[in-house]
Amino acid sequence: MQVSRERGATGTTVILRLRGPLTLATLHVLEDALPQSGTADTVIDVGGSPYVDSAGLGTILAHWGRAQRDGCRFALCGVHPRIALLLEITRVNTILPAFATAEDADLSFIADRGSRPARSAVRA
């Protein structure tokens, strides 16, 4: 698996674009790319990932939990039907925000910014 990291239009969002399956064998690649706790809003684009196993989903959920505790925003995007089924079966789709594109998620963070304290920009 490969992860490309870029900065979103808001300047405070890190967008991680996954390529390849997110599994127990590859989740360390995503873990290494995730922003440190409390430092950034995060969008994980799974559009290039054909498969996510339970360990991969656990990594996503762990980061979502950290983001919630630290007052950061989090979203998934590009969810393929196979991954959407996993999210539905585990009922994770009821808690994780999902958008069609990373840009849509990033723009939603702008709208949400008025209701949360400002943070400094991140390094992408």
PAKEFI-723524 format. One record per atom (N, C-alpha, C, O): residue in one letter; atom name; x, y, z. Coordinates in steps of 0.1 Angstrom, whole numbers, plus 5000, padded with zeros to 4 digits. Example, Ala and Ser with C-alpha at 12.3 -4.5 7.8 and 13.67 -1.06 7.14 Angstrom:
// residues 2
TILO   residu   atome   east   north     up
TILO        A       N   5132    4943   5078
TILO        A      CA   5123    4955   5078
TILO        A       C   5132    4967   5078
TILO        A       O   5142    4967   5085
TILO        S       N   5128    4978   5071
TILO        S      CA   5137    4989   5071
TILO        S       C   5129    5000   5079
TILO        S       O   5134    5011   5080
END
This chain:
// residues 124
TILO   residu   atome   east   north     up
TILO        M       N   5008    4988   5000
TILO        M      CA   5000    5000   5000
TILO        M       C   5009    5012   5000
TILO        M       O   5020    5013   5006
TILO        Q       N   5004    5023   4993
TILO        Q      CA   5010    5036   4993
TILO        Q       C   5001    5046   4999
TILO        Q       O   4989    5045   4997
TILO        V       N   5006    5056   5005
TILO        V      CA   4998    5068   5010
TILO        V       C   5005    5080   5005
TILO        V       O   5017    5083   5008
TILO        S       N   4997    5089   4998
TILO        S      CA   5002    5102   4995
TILO        S       C   4996    5112   5004
TILO        S       O   4984    5111   5008
TILO        R       N   5004    5122   5008
TILO        R      CA   4999    5131   5018
TILO        R       C   5000    5145   5011
TILO        R       O   5010    5149   5005
TILO        E       N   4989    5153   5013
TILO        E      CA   4988    5166   5008
TILO        E       C   4981    5175   5017
TILO        E       O   4973    5170   5026
TILO        R       N   4982    5188   5015
TILO        R      CA   4975    5198   5023
TILO        R       C   4962    5201   5016
TILO        R       O   4962    5203   5004
TILO        G       N   4951    5202   5024
TILO        G      CA   4938    5207   5018
TILO        G       C   4938    5222   5016
TILO        G       O   4947    5229   5020
TILO        A       N   4927    5226   5009
TILO        A      CA   4926    5240   5006
TILO        A       C   4924    5249   5018
TILO        A       O   4927    5261   5018
TILO        T       N   4920    5243   5029
TILO        T      CA   4918    5251   5042
TILO        T       C   4931    5255   5048
TILO        T       O   4932    5264   5056
TILO        G       N   4942    5247   5045
TILO        G      CA   4955    5249   5050
TILO        G       C   4957    5242   5064
TILO        G       O   4968    5241   5068
TILO        T       N   4946    5237   5070
TILO        T      CA   4947    5230   5082
TILO        T       C   4943    5216   5081
TILO        T       O   4942    5208   5091
TILO        T       N   4941    5211   5069
TILO        T      CA   4937    5198   5067
TILO        T       C   4948    5189   5060
TILO        T       O   4954    5194   5050
TILO        V       N   4950    5177   5065
TILO        V      CA   4959    5168   5058
TILO        V       C   4950    5158   5051
TILO        V       O   4941    5152   5057
TILO        I       N   4952    5156   5038
TILO        I      CA   4945    5146   5030
TILO        I       C   4955    5135   5027
TILO        I       O   4966    5136   5022
TILO        L       N   4950    5123   5031
TILO        L      CA   4958    5111   5029
TILO        L       C   4951    5102   5018
TILO        L       O   4940    5098   5021
TILO        R       N   4957    5100   5007
TILO        R      CA   4951    5092   4996
TILO        R       C   4958    5078   4996
TILO        R       O   4970    5077   4994
TILO        L       N   4950    5068   4999
TILO        L      CA   4955    5054   4999
TILO        L       C   4954    5048   4986
TILO        L       O   4945    5050   4978
TILO        R       N   4964    5040   4983
TILO        R      CA   4965    5031   4971
TILO        R       C   4969    5017   4975
TILO        R       O   4980    5015   4980
TILO        G       N   4960    5008   4973
TILO        G      CA   4962    4994   4977
TILO        G       C   4954    4991   4989
TILO        G       O   4948    4999   4995
TILO        P       N   4953    4978   4992
TILO        P      CA   4945    4973   5003
TILO        P       C   4951    4978   5017
TILO        P       O   4963    4978   5019
TILO        L       N   4942    4981   5026
TILO        L      CA   4945    4985   5039
TILO        L       C   4942    4973   5048
TILO        L       O   4931    4970   5051
TILO        T       N   4953    4965   5052
TILO        T      CA   4952    4953   5059
TILO        T       C   4961    4953   5071
TILO        T       O   4969    4962   5072
TILO        L       N   4961    4942   5079
TILO        L      CA   4970    4941   5090
TILO        L       C   4985    4942   5085
TILO        L       O   4993    4948   5092
TILO        A       N   4987    4937   5073
TILO        A      CA   5001    4937   5068
TILO        A       C   5006    4950   5063
TILO        A       O   5018    4953   5062
TILO        T       N   4996    4959   5060
TILO        T      CA   5000    4972   5054
TILO        T       C   4996    4984   5063
TILO        T       O   4999    4996   5059
TILO        L       N   4989    4982   5074
TILO        L      CA   4984    4994   5081
TILO        L       C   4995    5002   5087
TILO        L       O   4992    5014   5090
TILO        H       N   5007    4997   5089
TILO        H      CA   5018    5005   5094
TILO        H       C   5021    5017   5085
TILO        H       O   5026    5028   5089
TILO        V       N   5018    5015   5072
TILO        V      CA   5021    5026   5062
TILO        V       C   5011    5038   5065
TILO        V       O   5016    5049   5065
TILO        L       N   4999    5035   5068
TILO        L      CA   4989    5045   5071
TILO        L       C   4992    5051   5085
TILO        L       O   4992    5064   5086
TILO        E       N   4996    5043   5094
TILO        E      CA   4999    5048   5108
TILO        E       C   5010    5058   5107
TILO        E       O   5010    5068   5114
TILO        D       N   5021    5055   5099
TILO        D      CA   5032    5064   5098
TILO        D       C   5028    5078   5091
TILO        D       O   5035    5088   5094
TILO        A       N   5018    5077   5083
TILO        A      CA   5014    5089   5075
TILO        A       C   5004    5098   5083
TILO        A       O   5003    5110   5080
TILO        L       N   4997    5092   5093
TILO        L      CA   4987    5100   5100
TILO        L       C   4993    5111   5108
TILO        L       O   5004    5110   5114
TILO        P       N   4986    5123   5108
TILO        P      CA   4992    5134   5116
TILO        P       C   4992    5130   5131
TILO        P       O   4984    5122   5136
TILO        Q       N   5001    5137   5138
TILO        Q      CA   5002    5134   5152
TILO        Q       C   4990    5139   5159
TILO        Q       O   4983    5148   5154
TILO        S       N   4987    5134   5171
TILO        S      CA   4975    5137   5179
TILO        S       C   4974    5152   5181
TILO        S       O   4984    5159   5185
TILO        G       N   4962    5158   5178
TILO        G      CA   4959    5172   5180
TILO        G       C   4965    5182   5170
TILO        G       O   4964    5194   5173
TILO        T       N   4971    5177   5159
TILO        T      CA   4977    5187   5150
TILO        T       C   4970    5190   5138
TILO        T       O   4973    5200   5132
TILO        A       N   4960    5182   5133
TILO        A      CA   4954    5185   5121
TILO        A       C   4940    5179   5119
TILO        A       O   4937    5168   5124
TILO        D       N   4932    5185   5111
TILO        D      CA   4920    5179   5105
TILO        D       C   4925    5169   5095
TILO        D       O   4935    5171   5088
TILO        T       N   4918    5158   5094
TILO        T      CA   4923    5147   5085
TILO        T       C   4912    5142   5076
TILO        T       O   4900    5140   5080
TILO        V       N   4915    5140   5063
TILO        V      CA   4906    5133   5054
TILO        V       C   4914    5121   5049
TILO        V       O   4925    5122   5044
TILO        I       N   4908    5109   5050
TILO        I      CA   4914    5097   5044
TILO        I       C   4906    5093   5032
TILO        I       O   4894    5090   5033
TILO        D       N   4912    5094   5021
TILO        D      CA   4906    5090   5008
TILO        D       C   4909    5076   5005
TILO        D       O   4921    5072   5002
TILO        V       N   4899    5067   5006
TILO        V      CA   4901    5053   5004
TILO        V       C   4897    5049   4989
TILO        V       O   4895    5037   4986
TILO        G       N   4895    5059   4981
TILO        G      CA   4892    5057   4967
TILO        G       C   4901    5048   4959
TILO        G       O   4897    5041   4950
TILO        G       N   4914    5047   4963
TILO        G      CA   4924    5039   4956
TILO        G       C   4926    5026   4964
TILO        G       O   4935    5019   4961
TILO        S       N   4918    5023   4974
TILO        S      CA   4919    5011   4982
TILO        S       C   4908    5002   4979
TILO        S       O   4896    5005   4982
TILO        P       N   4911    4990   4973
TILO        P      CA   4900    4981   4969
TILO        P       C   4895    4973   4981
TILO        P       O   4884    4967   4980
TILO        Y       N   4902    4973   4992
TILO        Y      CA   4898    4964   5003
TILO        Y       C   4904    4970   5016
TILO        Y       O   4915    4974   5017
TILO        V       N   4896    4969   5027
TILO        V      CA   4900    4973   5040
TILO        V       C   4895    4961   5049
TILO        V       O   4884    4958   5050
TILO        D       N   4905    4956   5057
TILO        D      CA   4901    4945   5066
TILO        D       C   4898    4951   5080
TILO        D       O   4899    4963   5082
TILO        S       N   4895    4943   5090
TILO        S      CA   4891    4948   5103
TILO        S       C   4903    4955   5110
TILO        S       O   4900    4965   5117
TILO        A       N   4915    4951   5108
TILO        A      CA   4927    4958   5113
TILO        A       C   4928    4972   5107
TILO        A       O   4931    4981   5115
TILO        G       N   4926    4973   5094
TILO        G      CA   4927    4986   5088
TILO        G       C   4916    4995   5093
TILO        G       O   4918    5007   5095
TILO        L       N   4904    4989   5094
TILO        L      CA   4893    4997   5100
TILO        L       C   4896    5002   5114
TILO        L       O   4892    5013   5118
TILO        G       N   4902    4993   5122
TILO        G      CA   4906    4997   5135
TILO        G       C   4915    5009   5135
TILO        G       O   4914    5017   5144
TILO        T       N   4925    5009   5126
TILO        T      CA   4934    5020   5125
TILO        T       C   4927    5033   5122
TILO        T       O   4929    5044   5128
TILO        I       N   4917    5032   5113
TILO        I      CA   4909    5044   5109
TILO        I       C   4901    5049   5121
TILO        I       O   4901    5061   5124
TILO        L       N   4895    5039   5128
TILO        L      CA   4887    5043   5140
TILO        L       C   4895    5049   5151
TILO        L       O   4891    5058   5158
TILO        A       N   4907    5043   5153
TILO        A      CA   4916    5049   5163
TILO        A       C   4920    5063   5160
TILO        A       O   4920    5072   5170
TILO        H       N   4922    5066   5148
TILO        H      CA   4926    5080   5145
TILO        H       C   4913    5089   5146
TILO        H       O   4914    5100   5151
TILO        W       N   4902    5084   5142
TILO        W      CA   4889    5092   5144
TILO        W       C   4887    5095   5159
TILO        W       O   4884    5106   5162
TILO        G       N   4889    5085   5167
TILO        G      CA   4888    5088   5182
TILO        G       C   4898    5098   5187
TILO        G       O   4894    5107   5195
TILO        R       N   4910    5097   5182
TILO        R      CA   4920    5108   5186
TILO        R       C   4916    5122   5181
TILO        R       O   4917    5131   5189
TILO        A       N   4911    5122   5169
TILO        A      CA   4907    5135   5164
TILO        A       C   4895    5141   5172
TILO        A       O   4895    5152   5175
TILO        Q       N   4886    5132   5176
TILO        Q      CA   4874    5136   5184
TILO        Q       C   4879    5142   5197
TILO        Q       O   4875    5153   5202
TILO        R       N   4888    5135   5204
TILO        R      CA   4893    5139   5217
TILO        R       C   4901    5152   5216
TILO        R       O   4901    5161   5225
TILO        D       N   4908    5154   5204
TILO        D      CA   4917    5166   5203
TILO        D       C   4910    5178   5196
TILO        D       O   4916    5188   5194
TILO        G       N   4897    5176   5193
TILO        G      CA   4889    5187   5187
TILO        G       C   4892    5189   5172
TILO        G       O   4890    5200   5167
TILO        C       N   4898    5179   5166
TILO        C      CA   4900    5180   5152
TILO        C       C   4889    5173   5144
TILO        C       O   4881    5166   5149
TILO        R       N   4888    5177   5131
TILO        R      CA   4878    5171   5122
TILO        R       C   4884    5160   5115
TILO        R       O   4896    5159   5113
TILO        F       N   4875    5150   5111
TILO        F      CA   4879    5138   5104
TILO        F       C   4868    5134   5094
TILO        F       O   4856    5136   5097
TILO        A       N   4872    5129   5083
TILO        A      CA   4863    5124   5073
TILO        A       C   4869    5113   5064
TILO        A       O   4882    5113   5063
TILO        L       N   4861    5104   5059
TILO        L      CA   4865    5095   5049
TILO        L       C   4859    5100   5035
TILO        L       O   4850    5107   5035
TILO        C       N   4866    5096   5024
TILO        C      CA   4860    5099   5011
TILO        C       C   4864    5088   5002
TILO        C       O   4873    5080   5004
TILO        G       N   4857    5088   4990
TILO        G      CA   4860    5078   4980
TILO        G       C   4857    5064   4984
TILO        G       O   4863    5055   4979
TILO        V       N   4846    5062   4992
TILO        V      CA   4843    5049   4997
TILO        V       C   4837    5040   4986
TILO        V       O   4826    5043   4981
TILO        H       N   4844    5029   4982
TILO        H      CA   4839    5020   4972
TILO        H       C   4828    5011   4979
TILO        H       O   4827    5010   4991
TILO        P       N   4819    5005   4970
TILO        P      CA   4809    4996   4976
TILO        P       C   4813    4985   4985
TILO        P       O   4807    4983   4995
TILO        R       N   4825    4979   4982
TILO        R      CA   4830    4969   4991
TILO        R       C   4834    4974   5005
TILO        R       O   4831    4968   5015
TILO        I       N   4840    4986   5005
TILO        I      CA   4843    4992   5018
TILO        I       C   4831    4997   5025
TILO        I       O   4829    4996   5037
TILO        A       N   4821    5002   5017
TILO        A      CA   4809    5007   5023
TILO        A       C   4801    4996   5030
TILO        A       O   4795    4998   5040
TILO        L       N   4802    4984   5024
TILO        L      CA   4795    4972   5030
TILO        L       C   4802    4969   5044
TILO        L       O   4794    4967   5053
TILO        L       N   4815    4970   5045
TILO        L      CA   4822    4968   5057
TILO        L       C   4817    4978   5068
TILO        L       O   4814    4975   5079
TILO        L       N   4816    4991   5063
TILO        L      CA   4812    5001   5072
TILO        L       C   4798    4999   5077
TILO        L       O   4794    5002   5088
TILO        E       N   4789    4994   5068
TILO        E      CA   4775    4992   5071
TILO        E       C   4774    4980   5081
TILO        E       O   4767    4981   5091
TILO        I       N   4781    4969   5078
TILO        I      CA   4780    4957   5086
TILO        I       C   4784    4960   5101
TILO        I       O   4778    4956   5110
TILO        T       N   4795    4968   5102
TILO        T      CA   4800    4971   5115
TILO        T       C   4793    4983   5121
TILO        T       O   4796    4987   5133
TILO        R       N   4784    4990   5114
TILO        R      CA   4777    5001   5118
TILO        R       C   4786    5014   5120
TILO        R       O   4781    5023   5126
TILO        V       N   4798    5013   5115
TILO        V      CA   4807    5024   5116
TILO        V       C   4802    5036   5107
TILO        V       O   4805    5048   5109
TILO        N       N   4794    5032   5097
TILO        N      CA   4789    5043   5088
TILO        N       C   4780    5053   5095
TILO        N       O   4777    5063   5090
TILO        T       N   4775    5049   5107
TILO        T      CA   4766    5058   5115
TILO        T       C   4774    5068   5123
TILO        T       O   4769    5078   5128
TILO        I       N   4788    5067   5124
TILO        I      CA   4796    5076   5132
TILO        I       C   4806    5083   5124
TILO        I       O   4810    5095   5127
TILO        L       N   4812    5077   5113
TILO        L      CA   4822    5083   5105
TILO        L       C   4816    5092   5094
TILO        L       O   4809    5087   5086
TILO        P       N   4820    5104   5094
TILO        P      CA   4816    5113   5083
TILO        P       C   4822    5108   5070
TILO        P       O   4834    5106   5070
TILO        A       N   4814    5108   5059
TILO        A      CA   4819    5104   5046
TILO        A       C   4815    5114   5036
TILO        A       O   4803    5118   5036
TILO        F       N   4823    5116   5026
TILO        F      CA   4821    5125   5015
TILO        F       C   4825    5119   5002
TILO        F       O   4833    5109   5002
TILO        A       N   4820    5124   4991
TILO        A      CA   4823    5119   4978
TILO        A       C   4838    5121   4975
TILO        A       O   4845    5112   4970
TILO        T       N   4843    5133   4978
TILO        T      CA   4857    5137   4975
TILO        T       C   4864    5143   4987
TILO        T       O   4857    5147   4996
TILO        A       N   4877    5143   4986
TILO        A      CA   4885    5149   4997
TILO        A       C   4882    5164   4997
TILO        A       O   4882    5170   5008
TILO        E       N   4880    5170   4986
TILO        E      CA   4877    5184   4985
TILO        E       C   4864    5188   4992
TILO        E       O   4863    5198   4999
TILO        D       N   4854    5179   4990
TILO        D      CA   4841    5182   4996
TILO        D       C   4843    5181   5012
TILO        D       O   4837    5189   5019
TILO        A       N   4850    5171   5016
TILO        A      CA   4852    5170   5031
TILO        A       C   4860    5182   5036
TILO        A       O   4856    5188   5046
TILO        D       N   4870    5186   5029
TILO        D      CA   4878    5198   5033
TILO        D       C   4870    5211   5034
TILO        D       O   4871    5218   5043
TILO        L       N   4861    5213   5024
TILO        L      CA   4852    5224   5024
TILO        L       C   4842    5224   5035
TILO        L       O   4838    5234   5040
TILO        S       N   4838    5212   5039
TILO        S      CA   4829    5210   5050
TILO        S       C   4835    5215   5063
TILO        S       O   4829    5220   5072
TILO        F       N   4848    5213   5064
TILO        F      CA   4856    5217   5076
TILO        F       C   4856    5232   5077
TILO        F       O   4855    5238   5088
TILO        I       N   4856    5239   5066
TILO        I      CA   4855    5254   5066
TILO        I       C   4842    5258   5072
TILO        I       O   4842    5267   5080
TILO        A       N   4831    5252   5068
TILO        A      CA   4818    5256   5073
TILO        A       C   4817    5253   5088
TILO        A       O   4810    5260   5096
TILO        D       N   4824    5242   5093
TILO        D      CA   4824    5238   5107
TILO        D       C   4833    5247   5115
TILO        D       O   4832    5247   5127
TILO        R       N   4842    5254   5109
TILO        R      CA   4853    5261   5116
TILO        R       C   4847    5272   5126
TILO        R       O   4853    5274   5136
TILO        G       N   4836    5278   5123
TILO        G      CA   4830    5288   5131
TILO        G       C   4826    5283   5145
TILO        G       O   4825    5290   5154
TILO        S       N   4823    5270   5145
TILO        S      CA   4818    5264   5158
TILO        S       C   4829    5258   5166
TILO        S       O   4826    5252   5177
TILO        R       N   4841    5258   5162
TILO        R      CA   4852    5252   5169
TILO        R       C   4864    5262   5170
TILO        R       O   4865    5271   5162
TILO        P       N   4872    5261   5180
TILO        P      CA   4884    5270   5182
TILO        P       C   4894    5268   5171
TILO        P       O   4895    5257   5165
TILO        A       N   4900    5279   5167
TILO        A      CA   4910    5279   5156
TILO        A       C   4923    5272   5161
TILO        A       O   4926    5273   5173
TILO        R       N   4930    5265   5152
TILO        R      CA   4942    5259   5155
TILO        R       C   4953    5264   5145
TILO        R       O   4949    5269   5134
TILO        S       N   4965    5262   5148
TILO        S      CA   4975    5266   5138
TILO        S       C   4976    5257   5126
TILO        S       O   4971    5246   5127
TILO        A       N   4981    5262   5115
TILO        A      CA   4983    5254   5103
TILO        A       C   4992    5242   5105
TILO        A       O   5000    5243   5114
TILO        V       N   4990    5232   5097
TILO        V      CA   4999    5220   5098
TILO        V       C   5009    5219   5087
TILO        V       O   5008    5226   5077
TILO        R       N   5018    5211   5090
TILO        R      CA   5028    5208   5079
TILO        R       C   5023    5195   5072
TILO        R       O   5021    5185   5078
TILO        A       N   5022    5196   5059
TILO        A      CA   5017    5184   5051
TILO        A       C   5029    5177   5046
TILO        A       O   5026    5167   5039
END
